[in-house]
Amino acid sequence: MATEVPADVAAVREEYEARILGLHMPATVRQAAERFGDQPAFSDRFDVPEGETWSTISWAETWAQTQRVAAALMDLGVEKGDPVAVMASNRTAHTLADYGAMTAAAVPMSIYNTLAQDQVAFIAGESRPVVVILEDHDRYQRWEKALADVDSVRHVVMLSDADRVDDPRVMTWDDLLARGEDTSGVEERMDRITPDLPATYLYTSGTTGNPKGVVLTHHNVMFEAVSTLDNAGLEGPQRTVSYLPLAHIAERVLATYAPPFLGSHVHAIPDPAGLLGALGEVHPTAFFGVPRVWEKIKTGISAKLAEDPDPDNQELVRNAMAAGLAWTEAHEYGREMTPEVEQAYAKADEAILGFLRLLLGLDQVEWAASAAAPMPLEVAKFMGGLGLRVYDVYGMTETTGAFTSNGPDHFKLGTVGVPNPGIEVRLDEDGEILCRGPVNTPGYHKQEQATRALIDEDGWIHTGDIGTVDEDGFYSIVDRKKELIITSAGKNIAPSNIENYLKESPIVGHAMALGDGQSFVVAILTLDGEIAPLVAAKMGIEFTDLADLSTKPQIRAMAQAAVDAANERLSRPEQVKAWELLPDEWTAESEELTPTLKLKRRVVRTKYADVVDSLYA
């Protein structure tokens, strides 16, 4: 059934279209250089000057080096629309490669660092990049099959380890920049950029089957960046930490596409394991974390607070966090901030909450957000207790990132907010969330059948997520449409709800609930590799490694307690009747998780089929 765009949405959309008219990514970088000049733009840990902890370039330097990269790529024969692949960690050179390729009217595509050779070869075979930029020998090895099989690759640029590779196509990053000294043709090439030219192909991390290359145009990117910043209420330069893979849409929007609009200073770290340390150095003003990051922060603080033997201190923290949560809840849509709540929070903030945020490096955060999976309500409330309003947002690569969001003017705990300006959102008859607007991808690269399954004839993207919407227009996510458990009795169960309850235990790292076609639900659990050993040491449990720890009776008793606590909050059909604690940790490298730490349910089901079978035996 065809539907017209509502007049109010159309009016907002027209206003945004006027604001981004004639804009594309290189133009925003050039404008940032003009507006912010010598102000810092990008910092990383590579080639750090003596006595410093970061290597930093300004916005003026960013634009100068962007033009050199563009000129160098043009000198290598890169034409408008040619793909340029990048596999590297978060670092300034990665961003410059991205900006430079777009400035040459080419199509940069960041590839997940954890992909195996066959996955890389599939992506390269479908996209056919002409230049590949790789960080080091490890990344080169991941590309070896693709470089041997795909004849489109004419040049390979290596940021390091070029001397370890015997390939006549290889050059160093410095070699590339040397070819870009003459930038006189860059402006003319930029004039060829049209709104519908792809700004990137983003290959999804492949939770089901082969990766799909999402096409995002310059128009998609411009609309998303402007509407996201407006909804977030962000103005002026921000300090941020970039740690999620740049192949992930959220990181691209926040660390690549949005910074030129504000003149922000992005600090890139190559390994997410260094996040907490970086937060302590940078003290960001804006911070985005996937739910797993917020869960780890909650677990870590909870464990430290529990170690304090003084009951008076514990009471102080409990009362302060109750005041913090009341203050956070008073900001929710339709609620009112009273002087009493404001005063109680100010007192709690001075007594302990401000200090706790300082310990985390989050004391200067003005905007904190979460996405990629629904934020567990208990985690959001815990952060609210610290005085941090974490704005849950919702979107997907195919919608250039968020299309619903919470923000300073529209905030409800437990929801993913309201539609972004100029975007239409509705629920299909079965509860699936649909999206239509200027942020929608034109489709998957060279995958017409998959595109037709994604976008219907009226232009609505079918997200695959089941949701609800309340009377105020705030959306909530129930679960993935294809991941709902339907028991043999016909009961529909959202596994993420069960899993979030199980992960509230400090020792549980990951949890997966199963039961499709079965008469009851079971769960497989893993230990938290950081917190569980600390808990065990405090209890005086001797163990050799995580696998050994998973067998200890005291730890298994804690796992049973986690299941019991979850079951108390679940309906009878949802309750976990059997469980197993695995000796393994789940990581992106071991393939149970995506690079953004979401469960690959199909992989887990297959890998641990014998465990699941034993639970139902």
Protein Blocks (a to p, Z undefined) as FASTA:
>chain_A
ZZdddfklmmmmmmmmmmmgoiafklmmmmmmmmnmmacfbdcfehiaehiabdcddfkl
mmmmmmmmmmmmmmnopaehiacdddddddfklmmmmmmmmmnopacddddfkbcfklmm
mmmmmnopabdcdfblmlmmmmmmmmmmmmkbmbdcdfbhklmpccfkbccfklmmmmmm
pmmlmmmmmmmpcfklcfbdcddehlgojaddddddfklmmmmmmmmmmmnopgcjdddd
dfbdfkbfklmmmmmmmmmmnopacdddfbfklmmmmmmmnopabdcddfklmmmmmmmm
mmmmmmpmblklmmmmmmmmmmmmmmmmmmpghiacdfklmmmmmmmmmmmmmmmmmmno
pmmcfbdcdehiacdfklmmmmmmnopacddddddfklopafbdcdfklccehiabjade
hiacdddfkopacdddjklcfbdehilklmmmmpcfkopacehpacdddfkopacdfbdf
klpccdfkopacdfklmmmmmmmpmklmbdcddhehiabdcddddddfklmmmmmmmnop
acfblmlmmmpmklmmmmmmmmmmmmmmpcfklpcfbdcddfbdcdfknopacfkopacf
klmmmmmmmmmmmmmZZ
